[in-house]
Amino acid sequence: MKAERYRPSLSRWRNRITNLCLFCCTISLCHGTIDLSAILRHRSTYFEDFGIYEKNRINLPGAELEHEFRGDLFLEKENALVQLRVGRWFGSEDKLIHPPKEEIHRLHQAYLDIPIQKYPELTLRVGRQELRYNREILIGANDWDMEGFSFDAAKLVWDGPRWDVDLLYGRQAGESGNTLAGINLENTTPQKTVKEIYAWYTALPHDQDTILLLESPEVEVMTIGARMEGKISSPLFYHGMINFQTGKANELDVEAFNLLLNLDWFVSHPVVRNLGVEFTVSSGDDGRTSNRYETFLPPFASDHNRSGAMDWMSLMNSQILTFYLFADLHPKVETLFEYHQFHLHSGESAWYLGDLSPGWWGGTPVGWPNDKKLAPSRDIGSELDFHARIGSDTDRQFSIGYSLFFPGKLLKHKDFWDNDQNVQWAYIQSEFKF
């Protein structure tokens, strides 16, 4: 009851602080030269039988076409930025159990960089801002989404001679009350080897609706991890990451982990640029330890860029094997081919999509999740993705993509999805910067 009593007051204070930061940014921008820029984006997305497995679209007919427009206006100086974002989604809202916002009008960023006197290495950034850490695997801007992520935060940055240190505290923009705090240490050697050590505190109240977790648990977790990337040899690169989570979820003790391994080989070929393999494993709940919450949770990760373009898997209760190839089919055409194999880590835990929602919306499949009965298979399926970016002008980008999903043994099983139909997805996107 105490949290409920004080939440409106805290929300009002947060709004006042955001408005104060906007006022300070405006004053700063009024002195000196202002850089004015804008980004306009349009995306059309095609779904064919998309509601067979992803039950948010259970009412979808044979095919559906949706459109999305987004515009960002930037007013920027050396020490301040204001970003206004508007967007409009055109789709069949009645065919979705949880449709996206039809319109957005938001102050996406408004921050001020304050240098610390006598310490030139230190800078304090206050206000609404995007946060991007750990290759956006744990914390990102989620730019594919029309709304995206930003935080009302204070971030202290130390630009040291060997290590850069970021110390921050903030809440997700909006009224969700989702909290993020932590420290990130990063070192980049002259040989471009990157090392990161970090600890992130995340709190999600029970009544938040921004992150669509199963049963919307009240979560308070600490994620401690390390990340490293660099050269093995001249053509071969590596990327590795390990994370551990501890805390509470609905009064249960949290014990979860995530592991990522990636090898990338740069090929001396006029068409093929590089190819690689990546494997991730993220823990899920185990029925033998029902008194613990063991599903790894990355609440502020940018989806859509690591686990398949159709967003049918996330770094929650998953094992994902990916093979990829970058190719320059033409001097003005960059392409990416990907193959993903999706498995659940635990057959007793839920299947979570890219937005961290469960892979069903009309009720839990019979007997799953269940402490006694395992899912008959952990094989979700596989996905082929093709992406192409056309044009050499960075201010004018045109992208297309096509994906084909093949159901695995779990989705074919008669007690669960009981379907053996492939699913197609495609998009066309244009982006203009000026």
Salt bridges, closest charged atoms under 4 A:
GLU4 OE2 - ARG7 NH1 3.46
GLU64 OE1 - LYS95 NZ 3.36
GLU66 OE2 - ARG57 NH1 2.72
GLU68 OE2 - ARG41 NH2 3.04
GLU68 OE2 - ARG43 NH2 3.17
ASP72 OD2 - ARG70 NE 3.38
ASP72 OD1 - ARG85 NE 2.63
GLU102 OE2 - ARG88 NH1 3.20
GLU103 OE2 - ARG88 NE 3.28
ASP113 OD1 - ARG125 NE 2.66
GLU130 OE2 - HIS108 NE2 2.83
GLU130 OE1 - ARG132 NH2 2.87
GLU136 OE2 - ARG132 NH1 2.85
ASP143 OD2 - ARG41 NH1 3.74
ASP143 OD1 - ARG70 NH2 2.84
ASP143 OD1 - ARG85 NH2 3.90
GLU147 OE2 - LYS101 NZ 3.20
GLU147 OE2 - ARG106 NH1 3.09
ASP152 OD2 - ARG14 NH1 3.82
ASP152 OD1 - ARG128 NE 2.72
GLU196 OE1 - ARG227 NE 2.86
ASP207 OD2 - ARG7 NH1 2.89
GLU229 OE1 - ARG135 NE 3.13
GLU229 OE1 - ARG227 NH1 2.46
ASP253 OD1 - LYS248 NZ 2.66
GLU255 OE1 - ARG292 NE 3.30
GLU278 OE1 - ARG306 NH2 2.52
ASP286 OD2 - ARG288 NH2 2.85
GLU294 OE2 - ARG292 NH2 3.28
ASP311 OD2 - HIS304 ND1 3.19
ASP328 OD1 - ARG273 NH2 2.72
GLU334 OE1 - ARG389 NH2 2.54
GLU338 OE1 - HIS340 NE2 3.74
GLU338 OE1 - HIS387 NE2 3.67
ASP379 OD1 - HIS343 NE2 3.95
ASP385 OD2 - HIS340 NE2 3.05
ASP415 OD2 - HIS413 ND1 4.00
ASP415 OD1 - LYS414 NZ 3.43
ASP420 OD1 - LYS412 NZ 3.60
